[in-house]
């Protein structure tokens, strides 16, 4: 796939990723760039990326730097950009970076805020209780994450695959339950 040969399906998915990314706090141009690299499944020059995605040099530089910082893309020896072709590997890298950048600082902040609210005495007791509930949730999620990291990537794929198949079976058997 090149800029001229991008199929309507590929273009549609790339544009969707560009719209979806900001909903998750990710840069739209980086999501489009990553989607393109994933779909072509080969190293791509900056000139091709610029043409295919209609990005100016500054946006392309920022998007590729953001992706490289998250370890989702890298340059090859010729200077072309590439990404992994395994979506599981990409997801695990992205989760690891988000974990490193977000979970520990969030837990630290919640603990500090709870201590500060408790130190205020009776005035902030309700606030401290609410922070405590949020902290408990964050600590539970961090503990689940820590245990999931103990699993091999193959075991994690297998477990999620089983869960997904079971959920789809339940949807077909009992119907979807929409809230």
Secondary structure, DSSP 8 states (H G I E B T S, - for coil): --TTT--HHHHHHHHHHHHHHHHTT--HHHHHHHHHHHHHTS-B-HHHHHHHHT--HHHHHHHHHHHHHTTS-EE-TTS-EE--S-HHHHHHHHHHHHIIIIIHHHHHHHHHHHHHHHHTGGGGHHHHHHHHHHHHHHHHHHHHHHHHHHS-HHHHHHHHHHHHHHHHHHHHHH-----
